[in-house]
Structure formats: structure tokens, C-alpha cells
């Protein structure tokens, strides 16, 4: 059959007057794009009839049927699209809510968009770039978009209900592209129409007004077209739900439970290795990466090529290097398993940092590059805190083993004394500063990271000043971070909303609960729970699809339980450390059993899926070097793109994170009497 126009865009106004219990929306618009290869698109506008149907005709060779099922507190939308001729199409809908104003409406696309993304810099997704956004589903930790009105204390969510099992390659990042095969992947979004908010879905995927292809790089929009053969049908299913919530934090919690209940992620069943066997593989990283630069020794863990895994001359104390935490992990393992070679390495690392790991001002030498003979002159509260964290675990362990380290103890206390001078009147700590403690970046997003070593120091030294300082920090956390639900810029390589900010906030409250009692402790439990929901919102509740030829799909990666990183750095990773222990603790303290259940999803998904081992190296050159930048969506950190890793990675922190994941009870054991 010949079409009168080579390419058609069909805009359908649905006037079904769909009513839901306790809420309704007045209008849904449907857009159908049809593509004849080699031609640009044109459009035609029609209306559905009062049954929600649009019959095929000479211009549009598709039958379209929209069915709405109303339940007590939600509505399910089912769309059937049947081809009368071979056709390439993209179908989308905007659902407007005339009771939700765009301002002060707060958007949530889990793991990607929080409020208006105003913490994000230019050239990353935010409302500064546009008020209207459509996002491919595999960027989202749950294929869901939602909006909350704090003045009305309720909001709405739109979730994809279909199994999203397949995707297909495209040849270009932008423009109109035809999928190379079958794909279930769609898109979700939101926008402003007049003064009000709409939520949107599309199939197959599309991204407007820009697509985000790499760090701080927005390019022209993309619209994918799927082929539907004559007589074939595509069915799309979505659910709209109302959520009554007292504030945005409560809304995020409601959305997470809603996502968890609908998608019901289960632990990965096929576990090939025991925890001990996994640690033995990770020990191969320790032994292969050990470097001796005379003044300092450690495990080379940053800026390493995935193709070779050859050590570099850089030692980093925290953040992505985690030299001392890995040294402590190696020490515990070596002593328990009678591995003298590894034991000597671990002791040598700590001895070198005790002797040469602090500068003349008492700060830990955070990043030293022995190849270039340089070291950073910009210090961070996060790396200093992570160094103290590892040292205090080491000192406590050594004390229990009847081995004393008075010099290191003294240097640790001197470092605390120096850092205390940085504390602001509101209790916060600046993110970055110089060797003379002059503030370079006063942002407080990293502040919670210091609570962990402060609580540990109070336990170890029995000095109340550390508890007093920590209390000032958590007061700031409550007022500036957890209270307003403003979790941002904890990571050091991005300025935006990020997972680690909420993770550290929740973990800090866990540590405070270890050293306090009564109502104070109960208060910290409540704060930990609030922050934990934001952390959980970054972790995938579903398995994104990969196309054949995309390595991560070919080796069978299941993304559920992995966490997206930040708005700015749009990939997944295994940043978990002890957060699963926090989730187990919260499950007991608050009777939220979903916390413990999802912690088990995280454990089973992260522990070995991409563990490089003999004859199954997972795209990494050496066993034990657990990968880092796992590119699960149409975004790359610099090289390779979806289905692959970036060519440079930092196994120092990934090995440390997986190790702590496998070491249950480490924190509670530290604080035992």
C-alpha cells in the first residue's frame, strides 16, 4: 500500500477523560512518528475515537488501541500497535497533570534526576539546559519518572510495566536512527506545558532536547525507529500512580518501595564462588599491583589500563586508590590464612606511611606520583577521612593482636587536630583545602565522610572531643543535607547530585548510632533511614538489556543491585563498601525488611559477576582487578561506550569495595566492647 506522505507524524489527542481514585488528569497526547528510510519526517494530527482506537488508513498503516484499567489508587495503560504494512515507527505520549504546577514541582527519575538537577554543572542534564526532557530507560535505576508537589504533599509516578529484555544497536548518537534489530528499550521524561507538569513515555527510545553522550557533553537529540512487519503487534504497558507524601524525602522513599514492589528484584542464584574464593582472587590484585617506591609502598590502583593492568607510579590514599584500606584488608587476610608474602607487603605499606606518609603540616600525603615526581597540593576532607578510617581499623586490629604503634597513634591525633581547624561554625568541613588549611572549595557535600573516623577515634582513644565534633557535623548533616534532601558533590571528580553523598550520610548516622544511646541513638537511626532511601534510589532494580556484540551483555551482566554514579558521570559501578551492613542494620532497627532483601540483591549481583579470574577475565587483562567504569547506557567516560569499560580504570577502590561487601560485621565488631 502506498502512503500519501513518505513520513508521517501522528499527533493523537486522547479525550477519554481517564479518572483515577483520588486524582485525575485531563488530557493525554499521543505522537506517532513514521519513517520511510532516506526521507525526513512530516506530520499529521488526528484524534482517537471514544473507545480509544485509531484505525489504520492509507496515510497511517497502523491500528492503535489505548485501554485504561482503573484500580483503587492507580491506572494501568495498555497500548496495542498493529502494522497493516511494513513500517518504521516511534510512538510517544505526554500525560498532563493540571494539579501539579511545574514550579514548585520536584522531579525524580531514579538514579538520574533529582528535583531540577540544579546542582549539576552546565552541559549536564538540568533544567538550566531545558525545562522538558525525554530520557532513555537504561539510564534510570528504575524505568520510572515521577513528579512531587511539596505544597500539595502528593505526586505521581509513571512506570514502564513491560519486561525490557532486548535492545539493538544504532549507527549514530543523534538524529533519526533505525534500530538494527528488535528492542524493548523505551524512554521516559517530563516537561512543562503552560504552568503545569506532564510526564512522558516513548517507544522505542528517544532523547530530547539533547542526548548525553559523555562527561559534560550534550549533543543533538536522537529518535530511534523500530521496524514493525505487516501483521506484527507491539504492546506497551505503563502504570500511573498517586503517592501521598509529606515531603520530597518521603516521596523518594515511596517511589523506591513502589519500584521494588513492582519489579521485585531477586538475588542472583548462580553463585560460583564462596566469599573466601573471591577474596583469594582479589589477593591476586594485591600481589600483582604491589609497588615499592622506597619512601612509600602500596598497591597501584589508579589510572591503570584495562588492556594491560600494568602498575603506574601513583599512590592514592583514599577515594579511588584506597591504598591503606587495601593494606588493612590484605593484613587481615594474610594473617588469617598464613600468607607470609602478603603479610610482609601489608606491614611494609603501613610502616612506610607511618614513616613518610604525612607532610610537615601533619596531613596525609593524598596523591603521590612517583613517575612524575609530583604530589597533589590540593587536599580533601574525603581522602583525609578515608585515610584515617583505614588507619584506625589497622590500629584497633593491631591493639587486639597486642602490637602497639605509638608513633602512628600520635600522627593520627595530630591529623585530627589539624582537620578540626577546618570545621566551619555550622559544623561542616570544606571539600578541598591546601597544605596550610586555606579553603579552596567550601562546599559541604563531603562533610559526612569525616564522621566515620571521628566515631572510630572516640571509640579508640576514649576522648570525648571526637564525639563532640562528630555531633556538630551530624547537626550540619541534618540541617543542610538530610533535612532538605540535598545530597551532592561528595565524589571528588564531579559537581552534581551523586550516590556517594547520600551513602556517606546514611553510613555516618550508622556510626553515630554505634557510640550513642537512648533518644540520641534513635534519632540517628531515623536520619540514617531517610538518607538510605536516596542511596537506594541510585541502585538498579532491574536488568538493563545489551545488544549482541556489547561485551557486558555477551558475558551476561545483570545490572540489578549495581549503582549509577552521578548525574555527571552516568555509569554503574560497585561502590557499596559497608552500605549493605547499614541496610541489614536498618532492617532490624526499623522493621523495613525490604532493606535486607535488597542488600542481598546487591551482594549477589556485585560479588562475582565481573570478577576477573583465570579463563574468564571479563574483559580485564589480569585476574583480581575488578573493573570500575561499567558503561551500561549510551554514554562513555572517554572510550568504548555502552556494553564496555572505559580504557582506564581504578581497581584500587573497586577491590576495596567488594572486599568490604564480603566482610560482614566489620564495623559493629570495631565498636564492640
N, C-alpha and C positions, 0 to 999 in steps of 0.2 A: 504494500500500500504506500502511495506517495504522500508525504506530508506537504502541506501548502507552504510552510516555512521550514527551512533547513534546521533551525534550532529554535526551541520554544522555552520560554519561562512561564510557568503557570502559577498565578497567584490566586489562591483559593481562600475566600473568606468564609469561615465556618460560623454560622449563626445558630448553632444548635442550642445556645443558652444553657450550657452544661452547668449544673448546680451540684455542689458538694455539701455534705453536712458541715454546717458552721462556717462555710465560706463558698464563694463562687467567683468565677471570672467571666467577663462579659464577651470576650472575643478571642478567637484563635485564628491566626492567618497561616495558610499553608502555601509553600512555594515549591514548585516542581521545575527543575531545570532539565531540559533535554538537549542532548548534544549529538550533532552529526559530525563525525571526525573531520577536522580540517576547516571547520567553519566557526565563526564567533556566534555568540548566543543572542537571541532576541526573545521577546516575552509576549504572553497573553494572560489576561486575568479572567477568571471565572468564579462562580460560586458553587459550593456543594448544595445538593438539594436537602430537603428537611429530614432525610434519612441518613445524611452524612455520606452520600455517594456522589461520585462523579464518573459517568460512563465514558468509555473510550470513544473517540471520534477521529475524523480524518486528520485533524491537527495534533491530537494527543492520543497516541496509541496505547493508553494505559487505563485500566479500570482502577479507581481509587475508592476505598471504603474505609470510613472512620467510625469506629464503635467506641462508646464510652460506657464503662460499668461503674456505677456509683455505689460506694460502700459507706460504712458509718463515718469514717474520717479520711477517706481518700477516694480518688477516682483513677481507674485504670483506662488507658487509651490504647486501643489496638488499631493499627493501620495495615490494611492489605493492599498491595500494589501488584496488579497482574498485567503482564505485557500482551498486547494483541499482535505486536510485531517486535522484531529485534530492536532494542532501544538502549541508549546510554543515558542514565538519569542521576539526578541528585535531588532529594526530597527534604524539605525543612519546614519547621513550624515555629511560630512565635506565639506564646501564650501570655497575654497581658493580665496583670493583676491591678485593678484600679483602686484597690485598698492599700497598696504598698507604694508609697512615694519613692522615687529614685533617691532623693535625699530626704531623710537620713538613712535610707535602706542600706543594709550591710550584706555584701555578697559572700558566699562561701562556695568555692569549688575545692573540695578537699585535696590538700597537698599541692595547691597551685595558686589559689586566690583567696585572700582574707580581707574582708571589708572592701576597700577600694584599691588595695595593694599600694598605698601611698608611701610605704616605707621603701619601696623599690626604686632604684635609680632610673634615670632616663634610658630609653632603649631596652627596657624590660617591660613586660606586661603590667600596665596600671591604667587607671582612669585618666592620668595625665596624657596618655597617648590616645585614648579614645574612651567614650562612655559605653560603647557597645562591643562585646567580644564573643566570638564563637571559637571553641577550643576542642581539639581532637580528644577523644575519650581516653586514650592511653597516657595522656599527661596527668590524669586525675587518679588519686588513690582509690576513689570510688567513682564510677561513671554517674555522677550526680552534680546538679547545680542547684543552688538554693539562695533565698534572699530572706533577710530578717529585718523587721521594723521595730527598733527598740522602743519607740513611743507607744506602739500598739501591743508590744510584747508577744508578737507571733510572727511567723514567717511561713514560707512554702518551699518545698523541695520538688525537684523533677529528676527522677532516676530512671535509667535505662534498665528494663527488666529482662531483656534478651540475653542468652548466652553469647558472649563475644569471643569466639573461638578462632577465627581466621582473620588474616589481613593480607594485603597484596602490595607489591612494590609499585612505586610510581617513578617516572623518569625525571621529574622536576620538583623543586621545592615550592614554586609559585605558579600561579596561573591556573588554567583549566587543564586537568590531567586525567587520563583514563587509567583505571586500575589494571594491573597486569593479570589479575585473576579474581577469584572470589574473596570477598572481605565482609566481615561483620562489623568492622570498626566504624563508628559514627562520631558525632560531635555534640557538645553541649555548650550553652552560653547564656548570656543575659544582655540586657540593654535598657536604654531609656527611650520611652515613647511619650512625648509630652512631659508631664511631671511624674509619670508612673513607670514602674518596672515591668519588663517582660522577661520570661525565661524561654529558652530556645533549644530545639534539638534539630539535628540534621543527620541524614544518611545518604551516601557514605560520608566520610569525614570531610570537613571543610574548616578553614580558619580565616576569620575576618576580624578586624580590618587588616591585620598583619599575621604572619606566622613567625614564630620564634625559633630560629634555626641554630643559633649558638649563643654563647655568653654575650649579652648586651647587643644582640644583632636581630633586629626585626626587619623582615622583608615583606614584599607584596603578598597579598592574600592568596590562598590556594583553595580550589574547589575540585574535589575528586568525583569522577563519574563511574558508576558501576554498570556493567552490561547486564541487561535482563533479556533473555531469549524469549522468542514467541512462546506463549503459554506458561512461562515461568512466573512464580509469585515470590515476592519479598514481603514478609510480615515484620512489623516493628511494634514493640510494646514498651510503654512508659507508665510510670505511676506519679501522680501528683498528690502530695500530702501536706496537710497543715500541721505546724508544730507550734504549740504554745510554750513560750519560754520567757523567763523573767529578764534575761539579758543575753548578750551575744555569746558569753561563755556557756550559759545553759543551752543555747541554741546549738552550739558546736557539739556539746555532749549528746543532745537529742539526735542530731544528724548522724553522729557516729554509731549510736545504738541502732538507729533506723537502717544504716548501711550494713551493719553487722548482722542484724536480724534477717534482712532480705537476701544478702549474698552468702551468708553462713559459711565463711571460710573455715576449712578444716585443716588440721595439721597434715603435713606430708607424711604418708605412711611408709614409703620406701626409704628407710634409713639404713645405709650400708655399713656405717662405721659407728663404733662406740665413741664416747667422748674422749677416752684415752687414746684411741687410734687417731682421732682427729688431731689431738694435741701432738702426737708423735709426727704427724705430717707437718704441722706448723713449726715444730722444732727444726725441721729441715731448713726453714727460712732463717731461723736464728743462726744455725751453723754456717749457712752459705753466705749470709749477709754480715757476719761479724767483721768489723774493721778495727784496726789498731793504729791510731794516729799519734801514738806516744803520750801526748798530754791528755787526750780524751780517747776513750774506746766506746764502741757501741754497735748497734745493728743499723746498717744502712737501709733507710726505709722511705726516702722521698726522692722524687724526680727520677724514677727508675723506668727504663724502657721495658714494656711488656714483652718485646721480641727477644730480649737478652737476659733481663733480670740481673744485669751486672751492677755491682755496687757503685755508688757515687761517693764523693768526698764530703757529703753533707750529713751532719748530725743535728737532729731537731728534738728538743726536749719534750714537747707536747704537741697538741693539735694534730698534725699529720705524721709526725715522726715517732713520737711516743717511745723514745729510747729507754727511759728509765722504767716505765711501766712494763715494757717487754723484758727488761733485765730482771725485774722482780718476778714476772711470770716464769722466766727461764730458771731463776734461782729456786723457786718453789718446786717446779717440776724436776729439776736436776737432782735436788736433794731427796725427793720422794722416790725417784726412780734410779738413783745411784749412777747418774751420768756425770762422771768427773769432768769430761771435756766441757760440757755445758755449764757446770758449776763454776769452773775456773773463769769462763767467759763472764758470767753474771757478776761474780765477785770483782773481777777486774774492771767492769764497767762502773760499778758503784764506787770503787776505790778511786777511779780516775775522776769522777765527778766530785767526790769529796775533796780531792786534792786540787783540781783545776777547773771545776765546773761552775764556779761563781766568779763574777768580776769583782773589781776592787770596791765597788759600791754595794756588794752583797747580793746582787741579783743573779739569778741563774742565767748562764750563757745560753740563750734560747736556740739560736740557729747559727752553727759554725760551718763554714765551707772551707775545708782544708785544701781543696783543689785550687780555689781562687784566693786562698789565704785572706778571707774576709769573714766577718760575722755581723749579724744584724745590730744596728744601734737603735732600733725601734723595738720596744718591749711590750708585752701584752699581759693583761691580768689573767687571760685564759691559759697561756703557756706556763706562766709562773705558777698558777694554781695547779695545773696538771703535773708539773714537776714536783711540787710539794706533796701532792696526792700520792705519787709513786714513792717518794722518799719516806713518807710516814707509814705506808704499808710495809716498806722494807724495814724501817726501824722497829716497828711493832713485832714483825716476824723475827727479827734478829734478837730482840729482847726476850721473846719466848724461847728462843734457841740458846739463851744465856750468853749472847755475844753483844758487847757494848760498843757504841760508836759515838763517844762524847764530842768529837770534833764535828761530825756531821750534824749532831743534835744542835750544837751551838750555831752552826751556819744556818740551819733551818729556822731557829728562833730569830737570828739576825735578819733573815729574809722577811719573816713575818713583820718584824719591827719596821723594816723599810716600807713594805707594802701598806702598812697601816697609815702611813703619812699621806697616802693617795686617797684615802676614804673621804668622800665628799660629805658635807653636812646632812644631806638627805640619806646617807648610808650607802650610796652607790660607789662603784670604782670605775675609773676611766678605762676604756677598752685598750688604748695604747698610750705609751709614755716613753721618755728617753732614760738614759742611764742616770741622769740627775733628778729623775722623777718629775720632770716637766711634762705636763699633759699634752699629748699630740692629738688624741681622739677621745673626747669626754663622753662619748656615747656609753650608756649604762647597760646595754644589752647583754654584755658578757659577765655582768656582776655576779649572777648566781654561781658561777664556776668556783668562786673562792669560798663559798660556804662549805664545800666538801672538806678541804684541808683544814678549815677553821674548826669544824666539828671534830675532826680527827686529832688536831692539836690539843683541843680541850681534853679529849679522852686520854691522849698520850702524856701530856705534860701536867695535867691536872691544874691548869692555870685558867682561872675564870675570865681573864681578859679576852681569851679567844671566843668564849661563849658570848660575852657582851658585844663584841664586834660582830659576830655572826647574827645576833639578834637585830642589830641595826641594819645589817644587809637584808635580812628577810622582811623587815618592816618596809624597806625600799621596794623589795620584790612585790610585796602585797599591794603597795600603793601605786607603783609605776608599771608593773609588769603583769602580775596575775590578776589584780583587781580590774584594770581596764582591758585585759586580754591582749596585751601588746607585746608579742614575742618576736624579737627581731635582732639581727646583727650580732648573734653570738659567735657564729663562724667568722674566721678572720679574712676570708677571701671573697666576701660578699657583703653588701649593704642592703638588706631586704628582710622580709618575713622569712624565717627559716625554722627548720625542725629542731635544731640543736638548742635554740633559745628556750623552747618550751620543755625539752628534755632535761636540760640543766636546771630549769626552775622546779620541775617536779622532783628531780633527784635531790636537789638542795633541801627540800622540805622533808624528804625521807631521812636525810642525815640529821636534820634538826630533831626529828621525832626520836632518833636513837639516843639523844642526850638530854631530853626533857621529859617531863611527866605531867599528868593531870590535864587541866584545861589547855595549857600551852601546847602540849603534845597533840591533843585532839584538834586544835586549831591548825597545826601544821599538816595533819592528815587531810583535813578539808581542802587546804590550799594545794597540797600535792595532787589530790583528785582533780581539782579544777584544771591545773596545768597539764595533767596526764592526758586529758581528752584532746587538748590541742596537739600534743605529741602524737597521740594515736591517729589523729586526722591526717598525718603525713604518711602513714603506713598503709600499704596496698591491701585491700580486702578482696582482691580478685587477681586473676592471672591475665596480663595483657598478651595479646597474640603477636606472633612474629611470622614473617613470611619465610618460605624456604629459601635458604641462602643467607639468611641473617643468623650468624653463628649462635647467638643466645637461644634462638628458637630451635635450631638444629640440635643443640645439646640438651634441650628440654627444660630451660629455666622456667620456673613458676614464680611469678612476681609477688604472690600474696605473702605478706609478712615482711617485705622489704620496704624501706622508707625512701620517699622522694627527699631531696636535699633542701632545696630552697626555691623561691621564685626565680632567682637569678641563675642558679645552677640546676638545671632541670634534668637530673638523672637520679637513679636509685642507687643505694649503697647499703652496707651492713652496719651503719652507725647505730649501735644498740648498747654496747658496754654492759652496764648493770641495770639498764632500764627494765629488763624482763623481771629482775628481782624486785624492783619497785612495783611492777604490776602485780606480781604474786602477793606482795605485802598489802597493797591496796585492796586486792580481792578479799583478803582476810579482814582487814580493818573496816571496810565499807560494805561488805557483802555484795559487791559487784562481781559476780562470778565470770562475766564476760572478760574482765581484765585478765584473769588467769588463763582463760581459754585462748584468748588471742596471744598471750605471751607464749603459749605452746605452739601456736601457728608460727610465730616469729622464730622460735628456736629451731623447729624442724625445717623451716624454709631456708634459714641463713647458714646453719651449721656446716653443711657439706655440699650444697648444690653446686657451688663454683669452686670447691676446694681442689686446687691442682694437685694431682697425685700421679704416680707412675702409670703410664699408658692411658691417662685421661687428664691431660694438662689444662683443659678448659680454656684454651687459647692463651695460656701463660707459659713462659719459657721454662720455669723451674717449679718443682713441687713445693708446696707450702706457702707460696707467695699469693695469698688470697687477693683477688682483683678488687679494684676500687671503683673507677668511674664506669658504672654499668649503664649503658645508654639504651634505654628501653622505649624511647619515643623518638619522634622526628626532630632530634636535637643532638648536637655533638659538642663536646667540650673543646674540640680543636681538630680531632681526626675521627674518621670512620663512621660515625652516625649510628642510627638505630640498629640494634642487634649485635653490637660490638663494643669493645672498650676503647677509651682514648689510648693513644700510643704511649703516654707517660702516666705513671700511677704511683701511689704511695702505700705500699703494703705494710709499712710500719704501723699505721693506725688500724688497718683492717685486721691484721693478725691480733693486735691487742684487743680489739672489739670482740672478735669471735672467741678469743681465749676467755674473756670475762663472761661472755654468754654461757660458756661451758663450766664456769666456776660459781655455782650457786652458793649463796650464803657467805660470800667473801666479806661483804660489808657488815652484816649482822655479827659475824664472827669477830671482826675487828673490834666491835663495841661490846663484846661480851665481857662480863666482869672477871 
